[in-house]
């Protein structure tokens, strides 16, 4: 086996040619690594308390702006179209199939006791009091809270909010209040339509799957509902709409960190609004039960 020894300058020139070829064929990519920042428990608690305080101030300002001019009626109508009609099909489909599933599940349990005739009562009370408002709120939260957060967050990143302030326009009154009013109003009517679709879903199962009398189903449905049931079911979407709109606007207006911050704000808005809807639902139900004496 023969070994060939190259002069020093020849070895250096060969290395340069090899490096140039490698540089032409491959490109190095620098990927920044985000370091995890540690925060003390006291600072974490202060940050959360400050967030709650800022959210409370935003909510109070959004309510106060409803009674001050200008009202920006055109913006309210535009937001009502985006929030209400944009979520209509999703809400109706979700509550319809939930009512159908509720009828199926209740029928399997009631058949053991020979009480199939009370399916309408269970479906109507369950949909009107609880499932209709909560499902409508969750669907609107998933669709519109994220949209509000991303839209307002993008305006923060691109400094459009600062431009509005420079032109003398109040961003809270121009951007937040129309969304709050439109969400409250449209979620109220979406809940009414959703309740009707939920009972229609139960009637569909009763008629085509269980082969029971549909007239008896509707009679038991209407006779079971009382004022307290309807009032409870229609009071909840007013609170849920306020929560959805204010949470979405809050996370959008507090966006930080560029485009990545917009994505985080969108996710946090959806999660926070859904959790608050489920948690507040328990307290509203208990409060109305005590108030109405049910």
C-alpha atoms as one frame of an Amber mdcrd trajectory, in Angstrom:
protein
   0.000   0.000   0.000   1.527   3.296  -1.151   1.019   6.601   0.695   1.339
   9.914  -1.134   2.626  12.960   0.760   1.510  16.400  -0.532   3.348  19.624
   0.116   1.891  21.983   2.689   0.657  24.556   0.129  -1.034  21.815  -1.932
  -2.861  20.501   1.137  -4.087  23.990   2.000  -5.381  24.631  -1.535  -7.205
  21.292  -1.497  -8.910  22.186   1.779  -9.972  25.565   0.363 -11.528  23.908
  -2.702 -13.344  21.398  -0.517 -14.707  24.170   1.731 -15.884  26.222  -1.252
 -17.725  23.223  -2.724 -19.377  22.518   0.626 -20.410  26.165   0.934 -22.042
  26.071  -2.517 -23.933  22.849  -1.828 -25.069  23.477   1.739 -26.395  26.524
   3.575 -26.330  26.885   7.321 -29.599  27.916   9.018 -29.566  29.666  12.364
 -32.538  28.732  14.515 -32.969  30.953  17.554 -33.639  29.036  20.737 -36.027
  30.649  23.169 -34.815  30.320  26.716 -37.319  29.576  29.411 -37.661  32.534
  31.724 -38.011  31.816  35.411 -40.307  34.004  37.480 -40.734  34.166  41.209
 -44.093  33.216  42.766 -44.618  36.763  44.020 -44.068  38.248  40.559 -46.379
  35.615  39.054 -49.113  36.484  41.557 -48.672  40.206  40.902 -48.950  39.631
  37.165 -52.189  37.670  37.544 -53.681  40.258  39.874 -52.745  43.000  37.432
 -54.365  41.034  34.603 -57.594  40.680  36.575 -57.531  44.396  37.341 -57.006
  45.314  33.686 -59.820  42.980  32.628 -62.159  44.530  35.204 -61.332  48.033
  33.960 -61.917  46.986  30.337 -65.262  45.416  31.241 -66.378  48.505  33.154
 -65.360  50.803  30.303 -67.183  48.660  27.742 -70.393  48.930  29.791 -69.996
  52.674  30.372 -69.388  53.353  26.677 -72.808  51.885  25.829 -74.413  55.039
  27.238 -72.067  57.612  25.690 -72.011  58.996  22.177 -70.960  58.211  19.510
 -72.487  54.731  19.497 -70.949  53.412  16.226 -74.169  51.721  15.100 -72.632
  50.682  11.776 -69.848  48.797  13.564 -72.397  47.066  15.785 -74.386  45.895
  12.766 -71.245  44.646  11.045 -70.123  42.729  14.128 -73.637  41.333  14.604
 -73.516  39.948  11.074 -70.098  38.368  11.642 -70.933  36.961  15.073 -74.595
  36.043  14.681 -75.070  34.865  11.125 -71.554  33.484  10.934 -72.185  31.198
  13.917 -75.803  30.323  13.100 -75.250  27.058  11.237 -72.694  25.747  13.718
 -74.884  26.480  16.735 -78.005  24.960  15.171 -76.165  21.808  14.123 -74.496
  21.362  17.511 -77.698  21.762  19.530 -79.785  19.668  17.105 -77.531  16.641
  17.395 -77.189  17.166  21.145 -80.981  17.054  21.495 -81.100  13.898  19.384
 -78.385  12.250  21.488 -80.151  13.302  24.695 -83.386  11.683  23.492 -81.596
   8.469  22.579 -79.759   8.205  25.889 -82.829   9.018  27.972 -84.937   6.506
  26.026 -82.577   3.642  26.832 -82.850   4.433  30.543 -86.576   5.195  30.656
 -87.496   2.023  28.778 -86.541  -0.022  31.876 -89.273   1.707  33.881 -91.859
   1.993  31.115 -91.680   5.786  31.131 -90.955   6.488  27.484 -93.597   9.205
  27.434 -91.466  11.594  29.513 -88.700  11.863  26.928 -90.064  15.221  25.824
 -89.892  16.548  29.362 -86.256  15.571  29.779 -85.232  16.953  26.413 -87.043
  20.272  26.831 -85.793  20.970  30.354 -82.240  19.837  29.604 -81.968  21.853
  26.397 -83.692  25.038  27.546 -82.145  25.313  31.004 -78.614  24.064  30.428
 -77.426  22.535  27.177 -78.765  25.148  24.784 -77.140  28.215  26.378 -73.884
  26.432  27.228 -73.434  24.866  23.786 -74.240  28.128  22.027 -71.784  29.948
  24.280 -69.009  27.427  23.707 -69.478  27.476  19.929 -69.478  31.272  19.794
 -66.458  31.372  22.107 -64.487  29.000  19.910 -65.359  30.893  16.759 -65.539
  34.545  17.759 -63.361  34.951  20.845 -60.430  33.741  18.768 -61.412  36.061
  15.935 -61.602  39.092  18.209 -58.263  38.297  19.835 -56.480  37.744  16.522
 -58.003  40.822  14.892 -57.236  43.199  17.735 -53.853  41.559  18.321 -52.899
  42.154  14.701 -53.935  45.790  15.069 -51.723  46.072  18.155 -48.732  44.512
  16.380 -49.123  46.744  13.318 -49.618  49.826  15.563 -53.078  50.605  14.197
 -54.377  51.144  17.734 -51.742  53.841  18.306 -52.758  55.487  15.032 -56.393
  55.568  16.190 -55.376  57.257  19.441 -53.284  59.774  17.496 -56.346  60.643
  15.400 -58.429  61.215  18.515 -60.519  58.019  18.390 -61.070  55.995  21.539
 -60.149  52.363  20.715 -62.244  51.082  23.604 -65.365  52.761  22.270 -64.657
  52.066  18.598 -63.452  48.459  18.826 -64.553  46.924  22.128 -68.061  48.244
  22.806 -69.575  47.278  19.409 -68.250  43.744  19.821 -69.634  43.461  23.345
 -73.111  44.689  22.396 -73.279  42.556  19.236 -72.136  39.405  21.012 -74.653
  39.778  23.848 -77.582  40.451  21.507 -76.774  37.802  18.915 -75.968  35.082
  21.434 -79.383  35.678  23.018 -81.171  34.993  19.720 -78.812  32.142  18.820
 -79.761  30.454  22.091 -83.479  30.751  21.285 -83.000  29.185  17.864 -80.685
  26.569  19.344 -83.288  25.559  21.928 -85.831  25.053  19.154 -83.395  22.971
  17.122 -82.531  20.864  20.168 -86.177  19.980  20.702 -86.525  19.271  16.985
 -83.592  16.876  17.292 -85.401  15.057  20.081 -88.591  14.948  17.991 -86.621
  13.504  15.074 -85.375  10.625  17.223 -88.806  10.054  18.770 -90.500   9.908
  15.379 -88.005   8.100  13.145 -85.942   6.009  15.580 -88.150   5.200  18.560
 -91.419   5.193  16.569 -93.365   7.008  19.277 -96.190   9.515  19.046 -94.796
  12.921  18.050 -97.877  14.820  19.259 -97.437  13.407  22.741 -93.779  14.412
  22.646 -94.599  18.042  21.847 -97.434  18.178  24.389 -95.178  16.962  27.182
 -92.460  19.337  25.998 -94.549  22.502  26.203 -96.458  21.521  29.334 -93.264
  20.811  31.268 -91.575  24.144  30.627 -92.188  26.803  33.265 -91.296  30.462
  33.530 -88.270  29.698  35.670 -86.898  27.302  33.036 -87.241  29.802  30.211
 -85.924  32.714  32.289 -82.878  30.716  33.377 -82.133  29.616  29.832 -82.401
  33.143  28.439 -80.494  34.905  31.223 -77.369  32.823  30.757 -76.530  33.892
  27.163 -76.500  37.535  28.261 -73.716  36.786  30.730 -71.954  34.376  28.381
 -71.945  36.927  25.563 -70.380  39.526  27.835 -67.691  37.063  28.934 -66.850
  35.971  25.390 -66.542  39.476  23.976 -64.608  41.013  26.855 -62.190  38.086
  27.109 -61.514  38.143  23.367 -60.982  41.905  23.341 -58.805  41.831  26.458
 -56.387  39.237  25.124 -56.308  40.984  21.771 -55.492  44.396  23.242 -52.791
  42.973  25.533 -50.964  41.104  22.773 -47.166  41.193  23.007 -44.397  39.545
  21.061 -45.282  40.110  17.412 -46.988  37.457  15.324 -46.207  34.729  17.848
 -47.939  36.819  20.479 -51.053  36.992  18.302 -51.183  33.209  18.169 -50.764
  32.898  21.926 -53.419  35.530  22.576 -55.871  33.713  20.301 -55.360  30.402
  22.084 -55.552  31.922  25.550 -58.749  33.807  24.665 -60.546  30.633  23.575
 -59.385  28.622  26.584 -60.186  31.337  29.121 -63.630  32.097  27.692 -64.651
  28.431  27.595 -63.496  27.782  31.152 -65.263  30.905  32.426 -68.494  29.948
  30.657 -68.558  26.523  32.304 -67.576  27.895  35.718 -69.948  30.873  35.693
 -72.788  28.622  34.535 -72.733  26.830  37.883 -73.005  30.053  39.886 -75.698
  31.526  37.639 -77.774  28.356  37.926 -77.523  28.343  41.698 -78.244  32.073
  41.969 -81.334  31.844  39.781 -82.563  28.787  41.668 -82.396  30.761  44.913
 -83.908  33.890  43.356 -86.776  32.132  41.560 -87.354  29.630  44.354 -86.950
  26.522  42.231
